[in-house]
Structures are given as structure tokens and as C-alpha cells.
């Protein structure tokens, strides 16, 4: 994945690529890592970076929801 400034807009394909990289690097902690990054961007007023990291959080969370349906059992 090529390096880009988080201040730039990213395509959906690039966001998916970034999510894949996060998952490879951080495994089940990818969502936590992305959340921390989002919080850091928000605290510095970088709203574009914040939105990108929040998109990654939602995407990674969605991937884990789909891959672990047994966690959604009610019984």
C-alpha cells in the first residue's frame, strides 16, 4: 500500500485495502487500534483523519461481525 497523507480523500477500494492491512498487522485488535487513532485525530482537530479512521473502525467491526456469527446467538 502506498503512503498517502490522511488529509486526502480515499476511495472505497483504498479504505478496504487499509482495513486489510490493519487486520494483518493487528488482528482482532484492529478495531481498538483504529479507534485510538480516530480519537487522536479528533483531539488534534483533524476531522478528515478522524472520519477516515472511523470508517476503518466500522469496516473492521463489520468484518468481525460477519466472520463470527456464533457470537450473535441469543441462547
MDAnalysis code that builds the backbone (N, CA, C; Angstrom):
import MDAnalysis as mda
import numpy as np

u = mda.Universe.empty(225, n_residues=75, atom_resindex=np.repeat(np.arange(75), 3), trajectory=True)
u.add_TopologyAttr("name", ["N", "CA", "C"] * 75)
u.add_TopologyAttr("resid", np.arange(1, 76))
u.add_TopologyAttr("resname", ["UNK", "UNK", "UNK", "UNK", "UNK", "UNK", "UNK", "UNK", "UNK", "UNK", "UNK", "UNK", "UNK", "UNK", "UNK", "UNK", "UNK", "UNK", "UNK", "UNK", "UNK", "UNK", "UNK", "UNK", "UNK", "UNK", "UNK", "UNK", "UNK", "UNK", "UNK", "UNK", "UNK", "UNK", "UNK", "UNK", "UNK", "UNK", "UNK", "UNK", "UNK", "UNK", "UNK", "UNK", "UNK", "UNK", "UNK", "UNK", "UNK", "UNK", "UNK", "UNK", "UNK", "UNK", "UNK", "UNK", "UNK", "UNK", "UNK", "UNK", "UNK", "UNK", "UNK", "UNK", "UNK", "UNK", "UNK", "UNK", "UNK", "UNK", "UNK", "UNK", "UNK", "UNK", "UNK"])
u.atoms.positions = np.array([
    [0.843, -1.172, 0.000],
    [0.000, 0.000, 0.000],
    [0.885, 1.229, 0.000],
    [0.612, 2.128, -0.923],
    [1.433, 3.325, -0.998],
    [1.052, 4.302, 0.110],
    [2.043, 5.050, 0.574],
    [1.834, 6.030, 1.642],
    [1.105, 7.240, 1.088],
    [0.095, 7.703, 1.814],
    [-0.639, 8.915, 1.457],
    [-0.910, 9.694, 2.721],
    [-1.146, 10.950, 2.545],
    [-1.500, 11.829, 3.648],
    [-2.950, 11.560, 4.030],
    [-3.235, 11.376, 5.334],
    [-4.602, 11.118, 5.748],
    [-5.512, 12.317, 5.534],
    [-4.954, 13.462, 5.190],
    [-5.765, 14.624, 4.882],
    [-6.417, 14.532, 3.516],
    [-5.970, 13.586, 2.711],
    [-6.530, 13.393, 1.377],
    [-7.772, 12.516, 1.458],
    [-8.606, 12.621, 0.447],
    [-9.765, 11.738, 0.363],
    [-9.307, 10.380, -0.172],
    [-9.950, 9.329, 0.288],
    [-9.622, 7.976, -0.136],
    [-10.833, 7.345, -0.804],
    [-10.583, 6.519, -1.808],
    [-11.668, 5.771, -2.446],
    [-12.061, 4.605, -1.541],
    [-13.216, 4.021, -1.823],
    [-13.641, 2.849, -1.050],
    [-12.631, 1.719, -1.177],
    [-12.073, 1.542, -2.364],
    [-11.083, 0.481, -2.570],
    [-9.861, 0.703, -1.674],
    [-9.433, 1.955, -1.562],
    [-8.277, 2.259, -0.702],
    [-8.608, 2.027, 0.767],
    [-9.823, 2.356, 1.183],
    [-10.235, 2.121, 2.566],
    [-10.254, 0.624, 2.857],
    [-10.765, -0.173, 1.924],
    [-10.767, -1.630, 2.109],
    [-9.338, -2.171, 2.183],
    [-8.456, -1.635, 1.369],
    [-7.054, -2.059, 1.413],
    [-6.435, -1.711, 2.765],
    [-6.733, -0.518, 3.255],
    [-6.223, -0.102, 4.562],
    [-6.776, -1.002, 5.665],
    [-8.054, -1.361, 5.579],
    [-8.654, -2.252, 6.575],
    [-7.971, -3.614, 6.554],
    [-7.678, -4.110, 5.372],
    [-6.968, -5.385, 5.260],
    [-5.598, -5.324, 5.899],
    [-4.902, -4.228, 5.695],
    [-3.589, -4.042, 6.299],
    [-3.705, -3.977, 7.820],
    [-4.705, -3.247, 8.308],
    [-4.927, -3.175, 9.759],
    [-5.163, -4.565, 10.342],
    [-5.988, -5.352, 9.661],
    [-6.283, -6.695, 10.150],
    [-5.049, -7.579, 10.153],
    [-4.217, -7.458, 9.133],
    [-2.984, -8.250, 9.087],
    [-2.030, -7.847, 10.203],
    [-1.937, -6.552, 10.454],
    [-0.992, -6.052, 11.451],
    [-1.480, -6.215, 12.887],
    [-2.793, -6.069, 13.105],
    [-3.297, -6.015, 14.474],
    [-4.311, -7.102, 14.810],
    [-4.706, -7.900, 13.847],
    [-5.643, -8.995, 14.097],
    [-6.928, -8.503, 14.748],
    [-7.352, -9.184, 15.803],
    [-8.611, -8.832, 16.462],
    [-8.543, -7.492, 17.189],
    [-7.349, -6.933, 17.340],
    [-7.194, -5.618, 17.969],
    [-7.252, -4.476, 16.953],
    [-7.520, -4.787, 15.692],
    [-7.527, -3.763, 14.645],
    [-8.541, -2.667, 14.938],
    [-9.713, -3.043, 15.417],
    [-10.745, -2.054, 15.713],
    [-10.323, -1.140, 16.859],
    [-9.701, -1.712, 17.871],
    [-9.220, -0.915, 19.011],
    [-8.143, 0.054, 18.540],
    [-7.208, -0.438, 17.745],
    [-6.141, 0.419, 17.230],
    [-6.726, 1.565, 16.403],
    [-7.668, 1.247, 15.516],
    [-8.277, 2.272, 14.673],
    [-9.059, 3.281, 15.515],
    [-9.730, 2.802, 16.554],
    [-10.466, 3.707, 17.451],
    [-9.523, 4.677, 18.153],
    [-8.386, 4.168, 18.601],
    [-7.399, 5.037, 19.250],
    [-6.865, 6.083, 18.276],
    [-6.625, 5.661, 17.050],
    [-6.147, 6.604, 16.036],
    [-7.208, 7.671, 15.751],
    [-8.467, 7.237, 15.674],
    [-9.561, 8.185, 15.436],
    [-9.632, 9.202, 16.565],
    [-9.503, 8.734, 17.800],
    [-9.534, 9.631, 18.951],
    [-8.399, 10.635, 18.933],
    [-7.227, 10.168, 18.522],
    [-6.069, 11.063, 18.435],
    [-6.301, 12.140, 17.377],
    [-6.836, 11.741, 16.236],
    [-7.117, 12.717, 15.165],
    [-8.165, 13.730, 15.625],
    [-9.188, 13.250, 16.326],
    [-10.229, 14.145, 16.815],
    [-9.664, 15.148, 17.818],
    [-8.797, 14.673, 18.703],
    [-8.237, 15.561, 19.729],
    [-7.337, 16.647, 19.148],
    [-6.783, 16.390, 17.964],
    [-5.945, 17.409, 17.320],
    [-6.727, 18.251, 16.314],
    [-8.027, 17.962, 16.177],
    [-8.859, 18.735, 15.272],
    [-8.775, 18.315, 13.822],
    [-8.170, 17.162, 13.554],
    [-8.050, 16.659, 12.176],
    [-9.306, 15.864, 11.834],
    [-10.323, 16.562, 11.364],
    [-11.603, 15.918, 11.107],
    [-11.560, 14.961, 9.920],
    [-10.755, 15.250, 8.918],
    [-10.638, 14.330, 7.782],
    [-10.001, 13.022, 8.235],
    [-8.911, 13.118, 8.991],
    [-8.271, 11.917, 9.528],
    [-9.207, 11.145, 10.447],
    [-9.958, 11.886, 11.252],
    [-10.930, 11.258, 12.158],
    [-11.959, 10.453, 11.367],
    [-12.517, 11.065, 10.321],
    [-13.533, 10.370, 9.520],
    [-12.966, 9.121, 8.845],
    [-11.739, 9.199, 8.386],
    [-11.119, 8.028, 7.751],
    [-10.954, 6.892, 8.755],
    [-10.431, 7.201, 9.936],
    [-10.239, 6.164, 10.952],
    [-11.568, 5.599, 11.425],
    [-12.601, 6.450, 11.524],
    [-13.918, 5.942, 11.929],
    [-14.488, 5.020, 10.852],
    [-14.270, 5.329, 9.586],
    [-14.689, 4.423, 8.511],
    [-13.992, 3.076, 8.667],
    [-12.715, 3.120, 9.011],
    [-11.965, 1.881, 9.205],
    [-12.502, 1.093, 10.398],
    [-12.844, 1.787, 11.480],
    [-13.428, 1.113, 12.650],
    [-14.707, 0.392, 12.244],
    [-15.589, 1.095, 11.554],
    [-16.860, 0.495, 11.148],
    [-16.648, -0.685, 10.212],
    [-15.712, -0.560, 9.301],
    [-15.443, -1.635, 8.350],
    [-14.876, -2.864, 9.057],
    [-13.882, -2.654, 9.911],
    [-13.269, -3.775, 10.623],
    [-14.286, -4.436, 11.548],
    [-15.092, -3.631, 12.258],
    [-16.143, -4.203, 13.106],
    [-17.112, -5.031, 12.278],
    [-17.470, -4.546, 11.112],
    [-18.384, -5.273, 10.233],
    [-17.796, -6.581, 9.747],
    [-16.498, -6.586, 9.487],
    [-15.825, -7.817, 9.050],
    [-15.871, -8.855, 10.158],
    [-15.610, -8.435, 11.402],
    [-15.632, -9.380, 12.515],
    [-17.044, -9.865, 12.806],
    [-18.063, -9.029, 12.625],
    [-19.444, -9.465, 12.808],
    [-19.785, -10.575, 11.836],
    [-19.324, -10.445, 10.591],
    [-19.633, -11.442, 9.568],
    [-18.837, -12.720, 9.754],
    [-17.638, -12.626, 10.331],
    [-16.804, -13.815, 10.448],
    [-17.038, -14.575, 11.752],
    [-17.781, -13.996, 12.699],
    [-18.023, -14.646, 13.977],
    [-19.522, -14.650, 14.324],
    [-20.349, -15.291, 13.468],
    [-21.799, -15.248, 13.727],
    [-22.196, -15.957, 14.999],
    [-21.389, -16.895, 15.487],
    [-21.737, -17.612, 16.717],
    [-21.789, -16.683, 17.922],
    [-21.148, -15.534, 17.854],
    [-21.192, -14.584, 18.951],
    [-22.538, -13.879, 19.018],
    [-23.348, -13.988, 17.974],
    [-24.637, -13.324, 17.932],
    [-25.776, -14.215, 18.411],
    [-25.470, -15.429, 18.882],
    [-26.506, -16.339, 19.363],
    [-27.152, -15.777, 20.620],
    [-28.459, -15.987, 20.720],
    [-29.193, -15.496, 21.873],
    [-29.350, -16.531, 22.960],
    [-28.960, -17.748, 22.712],
    [-29.109, -18.798, 23.733],
    [-27.791, -19.327, 24.217],
])
